[in-house]
Amino acid sequence: SALEEHLRGHPYVDPLTNQRSRSKLVFTPNRGLKTAIEMWLRRGDDEGPRKKKNKIAAAQGARPSPSRSTIRLTTDAASKQLVDARDSEERKAAASALAGCCRFDDMNRRKALDAGVVPALVDMLQRSDGESEVAAVALETLAGNDTRCRTAIAAAGAIPPLVELLTSGDAESNEKAAAAAALRSLAFCSTENKNAIAAAGAIPPLVALVWCATTEAKEAAAGALQSLAFKNFENQTAIRAAGAIPPLV
């Protein structure tokens, strides 16, 4: 694409603003959207007829496009469902919806945080049946570029279970990529979180993912190592000692 061509020739220049970045710009997968689609597919065709009716109605001018206020209402509903959920499917559906709502919306992040979703998501990190992966994706999007959210997620105890997910399952596990991406977001511009993540033992498994994992997990792990190393000499030394340079090169 044109964006990919731009970044190949100018990897440090934002294609939208033309501003120069301190670090190399790369494309990263939209895990929130991917997870939301997968959850919808797992639920079958229950929503299919309604979606088709909405499309027909929209084409006939009967329904306006959803507004930002409608999207924020969805955030409220998803937050309440997650906090009140008593079964796995409800929790996964709610966390997936939050991931989609919060990815590019700071207001939705704050609304979700104030609704108390973080402890519920941290609890999901320690559950099976796909809950940990969905929770990691939601925490990544919730952390975003919001210092308050990153601080709250770390304070709720998310870092140790995220690090544990880096070593769970096999090399093809989607949980690894989701956990690495969440740690990357938590470490971004936060010296306290960088130190906590390193202290929790994240560097060796992140380096292992860069050596041998899916492409998505490799990219997420490399991004996490970049966040951990930025302006942190101790982490830079630890990352080098763990053997990260050869696979990154």
C-alpha positions as CSV (number, residue, x, y, z in Angstrom):
1,S,0.0,0.0,0.0
2,A,1.0,3.7,-0.2
3,L,1.5,3.8,3.6
4,E,3.8,0.8,3.6
5,E,5.8,2.3,0.7
6,H,6.1,5.5,2.6
7,L,7.4,3.8,5.8
8,R,9.9,1.7,3.8
9,G,11.4,4.9,2.5
10,H,10.8,7.1,5.6
11,P,10.5,4.8,8.6
12,Y,10.8,7.7,11.1
13,V,8.3,10.1,9.5
14,D,4.6,10.0,10.3
15,P,2.7,9.7,7.0
16,L,-0.2,11.8,8.3
17,T,1.5,14.7,10.1
18,N,4.9,14.5,8.4
19,Q,6.4,14.9,11.9
20,R,9.6,12.9,12.7
21,S,9.4,10.2,15.4
22,R,12.1,9.3,17.8
23,S,11.5,5.6,17.1
24,K,10.8,3.6,13.9
25,L,7.2,3.5,12.9
26,V,5.7,0.1,12.1
27,F,2.2,-1.3,11.4
28,T,0.7,-3.3,14.2
29,P,-2.3,-5.7,14.0
30,N,-5.6,-4.4,15.3
31,R,-6.1,-7.1,17.8
32,G,-9.2,-5.6,19.3
33,L,-11.0,-5.7,16.0
34,K,-9.8,-9.2,15.2
35,T,-11.0,-10.5,18.6
36,A,-14.3,-8.8,18.2
37,I,-14.8,-10.4,14.8
38,E,-13.8,-13.9,16.1
39,M,-16.2,-13.5,19.1
40,W,-19.0,-12.6,16.7
41,L,-18.3,-15.6,14.5
42,R,-18.2,-17.9,17.5
43,R,-21.7,-16.8,18.5
44,G,-23.0,-17.9,15.2
45,D,-25.7,-16.3,13.1
46,D,-27.8,-14.9,15.9
47,E,-26.9,-11.3,15.0
48,G,-26.8,-11.9,11.3
49,P,-30.5,-11.1,10.4
50,R,-30.5,-8.0,12.6
51,K,-27.4,-6.7,10.9
52,K,-28.9,-7.3,7.4
53,K,-32.1,-5.4,8.5
54,N,-30.0,-2.5,9.7
55,K,-28.1,-2.4,6.4
56,I,-31.4,-2.4,4.4
57,A,-32.9,0.3,6.7
58,A,-29.8,2.4,6.4
59,A,-29.9,2.2,2.6
60,Q,-33.5,3.3,2.7
61,G,-32.6,6.2,5.0
62,A,-34.6,4.9,7.9
63,R,-31.7,4.9,10.4
64,P,-28.9,7.4,10.9
65,S,-25.3,6.3,11.4
66,P,-24.3,5.6,15.0
67,S,-23.0,8.8,16.7
68,R,-20.1,9.0,19.1
69,S,-22.6,9.2,22.0
70,T,-24.1,5.9,20.9
71,I,-20.6,4.3,20.9
72,R,-20.0,5.6,24.4
73,L,-23.3,4.1,25.6
74,T,-22.0,0.8,24.2
75,T,-19.0,1.3,26.4
76,D,-21.2,1.8,29.5
77,A,-23.2,-1.3,28.7
78,A,-20.1,-3.4,28.0
79,S,-18.5,-2.2,31.2
80,K,-21.6,-3.1,33.3
81,Q,-21.8,-6.5,31.7
82,L,-18.2,-7.2,32.4
83,V,-18.4,-6.2,36.0
84,D,-21.6,-8.1,36.6
85,A,-20.9,-11.1,34.4
86,R,-21.1,-14.6,35.9
87,D,-20.1,-16.8,33.0
88,S,-17.2,-17.0,30.6
89,E,-19.1,-16.1,27.4
90,E,-20.6,-13.0,29.0
91,R,-17.1,-11.9,30.2
92,K,-15.5,-12.5,26.8
93,A,-18.2,-10.7,24.9
94,A,-18.0,-7.7,27.2
95,A,-14.2,-7.5,27.1
96,S,-14.2,-7.8,23.3
97,A,-16.7,-5.0,23.0
98,L,-14.6,-2.8,25.3
99,A,-11.5,-3.5,23.2
100,G,-13.3,-2.2,20.2
101,C,-14.8,0.8,21.9
102,C,-11.6,2.0,23.6
103,R,-8.9,1.5,20.9
104,F,-9.1,5.0,19.5
105,D,-11.2,6.8,22.0
106,D,-9.7,8.4,25.2
107,M,-13.1,9.3,26.6
108,N,-14.2,5.7,26.3
109,R,-11.1,4.6,28.1
110,R,-11.8,6.9,31.0
111,K,-15.4,5.8,31.1
112,A,-14.5,2.1,31.2
113,L,-11.8,2.8,33.9
114,D,-14.3,4.7,36.1
115,A,-16.8,1.9,35.7
116,G,-14.3,-0.5,37.4
117,V,-13.5,-2.9,34.5
118,V,-9.8,-3.2,35.3
119,P,-10.0,-5.7,38.3
120,A,-12.4,-7.8,36.2
121,L,-10.0,-7.9,33.3
122,V,-7.1,-8.8,35.5
123,D,-9.2,-11.6,37.0
124,M,-9.8,-12.9,33.4
125,L,-6.1,-13.0,32.7
126,Q,-5.9,-16.0,35.1
127,R,-8.9,-17.9,33.6
128,S,-9.0,-20.4,30.7
129,D,-11.3,-21.0,27.8
130,G,-9.9,-18.0,25.9
131,E,-10.7,-15.5,28.6
132,S,-7.0,-14.6,29.2
133,E,-6.4,-13.7,25.5
134,V,-9.5,-11.5,25.3
135,A,-8.6,-9.8,28.6
136,A,-5.1,-9.1,27.4
137,V,-6.4,-7.5,24.2
138,A,-8.8,-5.3,26.2
139,L,-6.1,-4.2,28.6
140,E,-3.8,-3.3,25.7
141,T,-6.5,-1.0,24.2
142,L,-7.5,0.4,27.6
143,A,-3.9,1.3,28.4
144,G,-3.5,3.1,25.0
145,N,-1.8,6.4,25.4
146,D,-3.4,7.2,28.7
147,T,-1.1,7.5,31.7
148,R,-4.0,7.2,34.2
149,C,-5.2,4.0,32.6
150,R,-1.7,2.5,32.5
151,T,-1.1,3.3,36.1
152,A,-4.5,1.8,37.2
153,I,-3.9,-1.4,35.2
154,A,-0.4,-1.9,36.8
155,A,-1.8,-1.1,40.3
156,A,-4.5,-3.7,39.9
157,G,-1.8,-6.4,39.5
158,A,-2.0,-7.0,35.7
159,I,1.8,-7.3,35.1
160,P,2.6,-10.7,36.8
161,P,-0.3,-12.6,35.0
162,L,0.6,-11.0,31.7
163,V,4.2,-12.1,32.1
164,E,3.0,-15.5,33.0
165,L,1.0,-15.7,29.7
166,L,4.2,-15.1,27.8
167,T,5.3,-18.7,28.7
168,S,1.9,-20.4,28.7
169,G,0.7,-22.7,25.9
170,D,2.7,-23.5,22.8
171,A,4.6,-21.2,20.4
172,E,1.5,-20.7,18.3
173,S,-0.6,-19.5,21.2
174,N,-2.5,-16.2,20.5
175,E,-2.2,-15.4,24.2
176,K,1.5,-14.8,23.9
177,A,1.0,-12.1,21.2
178,A,-1.8,-10.5,23.2
179,A,0.2,-10.5,26.4
180,A,3.3,-9.0,24.7
181,A,1.2,-6.3,23.1
182,A,-0.4,-5.4,26.5
183,L,3.0,-5.2,28.1
184,R,4.2,-3.0,25.3
185,S,1.4,-0.5,26.0
186,L,1.9,-0.6,29.8
187,A,5.6,0.1,29.4
188,F,5.2,3.0,27.0
189,C,6.5,6.2,28.6
190,S,6.2,4.8,32.1
191,T,9.5,4.3,34.0
192,E,7.7,2.7,36.9
193,N,5.9,0.2,34.7
194,K,9.1,-0.6,32.7
195,N,10.9,-1.4,35.9
196,A,8.0,-3.5,37.3
197,I,7.7,-5.5,34.0
198,A,11.4,-6.2,34.0
199,A,11.3,-7.2,37.7
200,A,8.5,-9.6,36.9
201,G,10.8,-11.5,34.6
202,A,9.3,-10.4,31.3
203,I,12.6,-9.8,29.3
204,P,13.7,-13.5,28.8
205,P,10.3,-14.7,27.5
206,L,9.9,-11.7,25.3
207,V,13.3,-12.4,23.8
208,A,12.3,-16.0,23.3
209,L,9.2,-14.9,21.4
210,V,11.3,-12.8,19.1
211,W,13.4,-15.9,18.3
212,C,10.5,-18.4,17.8
213,A,6.9,-17.5,17.6
214,T,4.2,-16.4,15.2
215,T,4.8,-13.3,13.1
216,E,2.2,-11.4,15.2
217,A,3.8,-12.5,18.5
218,K,7.3,-11.6,17.2
219,E,6.2,-8.1,16.3
220,A,4.4,-7.6,19.7
221,A,7.4,-8.9,21.6
222,A,9.8,-6.7,19.7
223,G,7.5,-3.7,20.4
224,A,7.5,-4.6,24.1
225,L,11.3,-4.8,24.2
226,Q,11.5,-1.4,22.5
227,S,9.2,0.2,25.1
228,L,11.1,-1.4,27.9
229,A,14.5,-0.3,26.5
230,F,13.6,3.3,25.7
231,K,15.5,5.7,28.0
232,N,16.1,2.8,30.5
233,F,19.8,1.7,30.7
234,E,19.2,-1.2,33.1
235,N,16.6,-2.7,30.8
236,Q,18.8,-2.1,27.8
237,T,21.6,-4.0,29.5
238,A,19.2,-6.9,30.5
239,I,17.7,-7.1,27.0
240,R,21.2,-7.3,25.5
241,A,22.3,-9.9,28.0
242,A,19.2,-12.0,27.2
243,G,20.4,-12.3,23.6
244,A,17.9,-10.1,21.9
245,I,20.2,-8.4,19.4
246,P,20.7,-11.3,16.9
247,P,16.9,-12.0,16.3
248,L,16.1,-8.3,16.2
249,V,18.7,-7.7,13.6
